[in-house]
């Protein structure tokens, strides 16, 4: 954790979730309550088809709702895309940009991720900017070089309020394999130093999330690591019980 930084526990549902899944969001919303909600923020990013209804379900809850991607333009002839303005119009407050699955499946570049983040800022959204190395890059000792490049090229000038960085080692996403605490601590310390060098005090306050096979069983250990200010959770966020168990790991950490 980082002193004086409010953690964020975020769920990325990816291409999962039908109308029946809204019951899980309702249960999560009911479980995100003070006093823990005053100290730790919770967020679910469902597919775009559920975005508006999900925000309606959360009007009486501190649970935030966001989207999984946005186009870099506010409108136009871009079939199948959604803009940051559209997300905001549905009362979403966050958007994930640059997830490794977008970078890989849709050939998104660091530059495109950067302009998407800028579009999020312009619409009043907080951007969760994802970075992380592949297994080959890690094996050949390039992990920190990749992190440095992606931070430099994908993160525009922003504030701690509008910018969240999510470190997701690609080789750990959905594999059940989790880096050691030392590996995570090293990566997050490196990111913090890079952000402070570039943004000064704002870089000290930017939230750094860890993502990659985060589960109820390892949440307490991972969330307690220095400079880890929360988690970006994939599969475990689809079930309310699992997401809330990860979220509530902070009850002991902040006691």
N, C-alpha and C positions, 0 to 999 in steps of 0.2 A: 504494500500500500504506500501511498504518498501522503505525507502529513498535509492536512487542510485541503485535500482534494476529495470531493464526494464521489464515491465509486459508482459505476454504471454496470448493471448486469443486463445484457441485451440478447434476445433470441432472434436468430435468423431462420425462418421457416423454409427458406428456399422454395422450390416448386412443390410444396406440400400444403395441404389444407383445403377442405371443402366447407360448405356452410355448416355442416355438423361439427366441424372443428372449432367453431366459434364458442362452443361450450367450454373448451379448454382456455380460451382467452378470458371468458367470463370468470372462470375459476381462478385464473392467475390474478385478474383484476381484484377479485375479492380477497386474495391473499396478500396483496401489496398494500399494506396499511401502516400508519404510524404505530409505534415510534420508529420502526426500522425504515419506513419509507421516507422519513425526514432526513435520514443519514445516507441511504443508498437508493439510487434511482434504478427503476426497472423499465425495460423497453421490450416490446415484441414487434418484429417486422414480418407481417404475414404477406402472402402473395397479394398483388394489386387488386385482385378480384374481391378480396375481403377487407381491404383497407378502410373504406368508409364505414362499413357496418362495425368493424372493430373499434374505430374511434368512438362511435355512438355508444358502444357497450361500456366504454371507459370514462364516460363523462363524470361519474362520481368516484373515480379511483385515480390515484397518482400514477397508475401504469401509463407509460407513454406508448404511442403507436407510431411506427415509421415504415418506410418502404425499403426495398432491396436494391433499387437502382433508379437512376433518372437520366433523361436525355440532357445534353448540354445546352439545348435551346429551349426557350420558354414555350414555343408553339411551332407549328409548321407541318410540312408534308413528310412526316416520319412515322409511317404506318407501324403500329404495334408498340411504339414507345410511349412513355409517360414523362411529363416534365416535372421539375421541382415545384413549379407553381400549381400543377394539378395535385400533387401530394399535399401541399399546404392547403389547397382548397378543400381537401377531404379531412382536414384537421390533423394530418400527420405532422410530426415535429422533427423527425430524423430521416436520414436516408443513408444507406450503405453505398459506397462507391469503391470500385477497384477490387472487389472480392476476387480471389484467385480463379474462381470459376468463370467470372466475367472476363478476366484477363486471358484465360486459356480458351474457353469456348467461343468467345466473341473477339478474340485478338485485340483486346483493349490495351492501349499503350499507357505509359506513365503520363504523357501529355493529355490524353483523353480523360484519364482519371482526374487530373488536375482541373480541367475546365468543367468537368461535372461537379467537382467540389465547389468551384466558384459559382456555378449555377445554383447549387444548394444554398450557399451563403446569400445570394441575391434574392432568393425566395424566402429567406428567413428561417431556413432549416439548419439543423446541426448535421454536419457530414461526418460519417464514420468512414475513415479512409483506411483501406486494408493494404497491408504489405506482408511479404513473407517469401522465404526461399524454397526452392524445390529440393528434393532428395539429392539430386546430382550436384546442385550448387552447395549444399551442405557438406556432402562427401568430399568435395574438392576444395573445401576451406573458403568458399566465397560468401558464406551466409551474411557476415557483417557488411561486406561490400555491396551485396544486393540490398540490404536494409538501408544503407547509406544512400544508394542511388535512388531507390524508390521514395524515400523520405524527401530527398532534394527535388525530384522531378514530379512527384505526385501531389505534394502538399503545397497549396498556395499560401500566401500570407493570410493568416486568419487569427482569430482570438481563441483563448482557451474555452470560451463559451460555445463557439461555433465549430470547433475542430476536435474530433476524437480520432486517435490512431489505434487500429487493431492489428496486432502482430499475430499472423496466422501462418506458422510454418506449414507449407503445402503438404509436406509428407506426413503431417500429423492429423490433417483434416479428415474426419470420418474413418480413420484407420484403426482407432483404438490405441494407437501408439502416442504416448505423451512424452515430450522432452523432459529431461531431469530438471529439478528445481534450479540447479546451477545453470543449465542452458537457458532457461527462461529469464533468470535474473541477469545473466550476461547480456542477452538481447535487449531487455528492457532498460538496463542501465545505459547501454550504447545509444538507444533511441532517445532517452532523456537527455544525454549529453549533447546529441546532435540538435535536438529541438531547443535546448537552452542556448547553445551557441548561435542559433539562427534567430530565435524569437525572444530571448531574454526571459523576463519574468513570466510572460505568457507561456513560454515553453516549459517552465517549471510546473505550471498548473494544468497543462493539457492532459487529459485522461488517456492512459495507455492500457488498452484491453488486451488480454491474452485469449486466443482462440485456437482450438485444435484438440478435440477429444476431451473437452471439459465435461465432467460428470459429477453427480452428487458425491461420489466417493473420493474425488481428488480436489474438489472445489476449495475446501478449507486450506489445503497446502498451497495451491496455486494462487489463491487470492491474497494470501499472507505474504507473498514475495514482494520485496522492495520494488517500487515503481510499477507494480501491477495494480491497476485501478479499476478492476472489474474484468468481465469476460464477454466474449462474443460466442454464443453457444449455438450449435447447429441442431443435430438430432435430439439432444436432451431437452430442447426447448419446446418440442412438439407435445410433450406431456406436462400438464400443469404440475403434477406432483414432483417431477424431476426438476423442472425449472425453479419451482419455489424452494426445493431443497438446496439448490445451488445458491439462490438468492439469500436464503436464511443462514448460509455459512457465515455471513457477516455478523450475525447475532453474537457469536463467540468471538470473532475477530475484533469487534468494536466494543466488547464488554469492558 
